[in-house]
């Protein structure tokens, strides 16, 4: 059995899901009960192990792999984790497959925790002296093993130097910033304010922000970054006012098979997420909606990419390849 904190219920209730099969884990990922690019990779790895434990036969692997692979098309960590578990069990018998899969899933989780530690270290060194940070979506321990990605950097900055304030966008349509980032910042004791998404560019332009720090779901070979929708607008505002936009993510988010950002598949989610906010209607049921979950920020708008292996600055294809293959 896999236990997962249901992120749809936060911050009001801490409820745990009991997940007993790959299809149940896939549904939890699809519905964003489990979310965050690195974390869904870990969850998917354990889901394959769970399925092999439930049905210890070689033919159980392929359908479980496929149902998990198709849950979230933009984040590359998911497929990377599935491929690692699949490779780990390839040469063993059915009686050993579940144990080998669990061991590999645990290794992926432990690596994620170490990645988080190193991300925090490299990012805090890069941003030493920054006092006010703006962040978008949720990138903490709810989104990745350890302390997270971008929020791990923010937490380390605060621990080392004491931040004056973190500005967290609400992050429509599912309010990951309003619900989850403020929840984590409060638990960490970091001073923060919640802002509506449309206030972010003006606050950057006003000089109220020293740096914009965000996570990533996929990085193309040329350094273009796919992240939560709204990141591109923040990048434009940051460039216009010479505020650094720093992207934080493990090298498992780098996809050398995507030459540029226009090759990244952008997940289009249910329009109902736009028509409603936490179940309350915002528009009539017949209102047409577009709901891209991500957008792509060109590499030239990214001041630095912080990974567990070091920092790409400036962000270029050569720097990205060097980090990915290090």
HELIX and SHEET records of a PDB file:
HELIX    1   1 UNK A   22  UNK A   30  1                                   9    
HELIX    2   2 UNK A   37  UNK A   54  1                                  18    
HELIX    3   3 UNK A   59  UNK A   69  1                                  11    
HELIX    4   4 UNK A   77  UNK A   89  1                                  13    
HELIX    5   5 UNK A   94  UNK A  126  1                                  33    
HELIX    6   6 UNK A  150  UNK A  161  1                                  12    
HELIX    7   7 UNK A  176  UNK A  176  1                                   1    
HELIX    8   8 UNK A  177  UNK A  181  3                                   5    
HELIX    9   9 UNK A  182  UNK A  188  1                                   7    
HELIX   10  10 UNK A  197  UNK A  199  5                                   3    
HELIX   11  11 UNK A  200  UNK A  205  1                                   6    
HELIX   12  12 UNK A  231  UNK A  240  1                                  10    
HELIX   13  13 UNK A  251  UNK A  253  5                                   3    
HELIX   14  14 UNK A  261  UNK A  263  5                                   3    
HELIX   15  15 UNK A  272  UNK A  275  1                                   4    
HELIX   16  16 UNK A  299  UNK A  301  5                                   3    
HELIX   17  17 UNK A  317  UNK A  325  1                                   9    
SHEET    1   A 2 UNK A   2  UNK A   5  0                                        
SHEET    2   A 2 UNK A  16  UNK A  19 -1                                        
SHEET    1   B 7 UNK A 192  UNK A 195  0                                        
SHEET    2   B 7 UNK A 165  UNK A 169  1                                        
SHEET    3   B 7 UNK A 132  UNK A 135  1                                        
SHEET    4   B 7 UNK A 211  UNK A 214  1                                        
SHEET    5   B 7 UNK A 244  UNK A 248  1                                        
SHEET    6   B 7 UNK A 304  UNK A 307  1                                        
SHEET    7   B 7 UNK A 310  UNK A 312 -1                                        
SHEET    1   C 4 UNK A 254  UNK A 255  0                                        
SHEET    2   C 4 UNK A 218  UNK A 220  1                                        
SHEET    3   C 4 UNK A 225  UNK A 228 -1                                        
SHEET    4   C 4 UNK A 294  UNK A 297 -1                                        
SHEET    1   D 2 UNK A 276  UNK A 277  0                                        
SHEET    2   D 2 UNK A 280  UNK A 281 -1                                        
END                                                                             
